[in-house]
Amino acid sequence: MVKTALSAIPSVDKLLGTNTAADLVAEYGRPLTLEAIRRTLAEIREQLKDQAETIPDSSEMLQRAREILVSWTTPTLLPAINATGVVLHTNLGRAPLSEESIQAMHAIAQGYSTLEYDIIKGKRGSRYTHAEKTLLRLTGAEGALVVNNNASALLLVLTALARRRKVVISRTQLIEIGGGFRIPDVLKQSGAKLVEIGTTNRVHLRDYENALAENKIALLMRAHRSNFRMEGFTSEPSLEELSALSREAEIPFLDDLGSGSFIDTAQFDLKHEMTVQESLSAGADLVCFSGDKLLGGPQAGIIVGRDDLIAKLKKHPLARAIRADKLALAGLTTTLMHYLKDEAERKIPIWQMISTPTEKLAHRANVWMKTLGRGSSIKGETAVGGGSLPGETLPTHLFVLKVRKPEKFLKHLREASPPIIARLRDNLVMLDPRTVLPEQEEDLIVGLQSALATKAGSRLD
Ligand SMILES: *Cc1c(COP(=O)(O)O)cnc(C)c1O
């Protein structure tokens, strides 16, 4: 029966006493269910004030409460299918991890661990030891330190070594990396003073020489131009020249590599990206880079280099605030082991993707075409992304769909479970098989099928 008076709205207790509410309590817990029921009743009262609405019956009220509960408890951080053709997509979580890295993280997550416990001595140990040994073996560096991410690694180095003093950096490298992360801002935050040298397009060795002659210079730094290319009338001294200069002036030289690869990208027909080992052997005193870019591991910031400098960093209070978590350390150590065992290309997903031959990608695009009975395949390009190899691409074969409403179709794909992220070019929907993990292919097909069955996905005749 439909009533209109406010007084006819049932009490919270009455609704809570129903069987439906009991189910909600079992699924969402009593406090949250109570809050959702209260919210529902308040909304109904509000609506009654505004207009002469009728009061819904109690089962409809509980249905509204359920919808509120669903919206409060549905996670927003979801696994997704990356069909964008950007291998290291920062918005999509950068590097997928190797199977063994995932297993290592799982094992550590499940229980207690030797995170800061020395099992030989039977007493307190250090979380720094785990990745350190492997990093030293891999890079030949004297010291290593893992922190939360590369941005914090940079902040630590600048704070611990250059606070209230000056850091020399070229104007060719005063970069913004993305998400508003700017090198000059990090410098300011650290309390170090920036000494800009050179011009936007050119910096000479004598610019560095002049700057290093000033007082209170604590650090010479170089930052990798991660997301753009300089072309035309440009020049910068080599890393060797810079490190020789810094050695002479007895001022430490920091190289922020950004991505930090351990293997030569040139073997995949990409531009050669300076490796961590190369930066160290060119003479950098400290090199910092990310764990989840070209390394292909979990989020982390890695600093390798001179032992005395690393020791200072470890002792600084900021190191505690930005320390790496145990799951990241477990994943990172396992990922590093793949490099040590020369199996990175086979075991680390980003290298598997980067090294997949185009014929194999063409084959996958063709299989999708046959399975769906729609679409075509064209040659295209995959970007590496994630602040590495700016402008460099790998040849690929894209799966292309011509649909009635491309924007709406993309939205349907995003709302699939798991969400599928594709891209649009010239009004065509494009999916790059290179960045779709093979184990996600089934979900991809299901998601595509249902989006194609919508009006937006219908054929464009
Ligand atoms: C990506 C990048 C950073 C930041 O690294 P995160 O691990 O994302 O914090 C710093 N410097 C350079 C040059 C980069 O490319």
The ligand as an SDF file (V2000), in Angstrom:
LIG
                    3D

 15 15  0  0  0  0  0  0  0  0999 V2000
   60.2010    8.7060  -14.0220 C   0  0  0  0  0  0  0  0  0  0  0  0
   61.3120    9.5700  -13.5950 C   0  0  0  0  0  0  0  0  0  0  0  0
   61.4540    9.9650  -12.2510 C   0  0  0  0  0  0  0  0  0  0  0  0
   60.4530    9.5700  -11.2190 C   0  0  0  0  0  0  0  0  0  0  0  0
   60.4750    8.2060  -10.9740 O   0  0  0  0  0  0  0  0  0  0  0  0
   59.2850    7.4860  -10.1470 P   0  0  0  0  0  0  0  0  0  0  0  0
   59.7940    6.1160   -9.9170 O   0  0  0  0  0  0  0  0  0  0  0  0
   58.0820    7.5690  -10.9980 O   0  0  0  0  0  0  0  0  0  0  0  0
   59.1220    8.2630   -8.8760 O   0  0  0  0  0  0  0  0  0  0  0  0
   62.5160   10.7700  -11.9100 C   0  0  0  0  0  0  0  0  0  0  0  0
   63.4180   11.1740  -12.8360 N   0  0  0  0  0  0  0  0  0  0  0  0
   63.3130   10.8250  -14.1440 C   0  0  0  0  0  0  0  0  0  0  0  0
   64.3380   11.3210  -15.1170 C   0  0  0  0  0  0  0  0  0  0  0  0
   62.2600   10.0100  -14.5650 C   0  0  0  0  0  0  0  0  0  0  0  0
   62.1480    9.6600  -15.8500 O   0  0  0  0  0  0  0  0  0  0  0  0
  1  2  1  0
  2  3  1  0
  2 14  2  0
  3  4  1  0
  3 10  2  0
  4  5  1  0
  5  6  1  0
  6  7  2  0
  6  8  1  0
  6  9  1  0
 10 11  1  0
 11 12  2  0
 12 13  1  0
 12 14  1  0
 14 15  1  0
M  END
$$$$
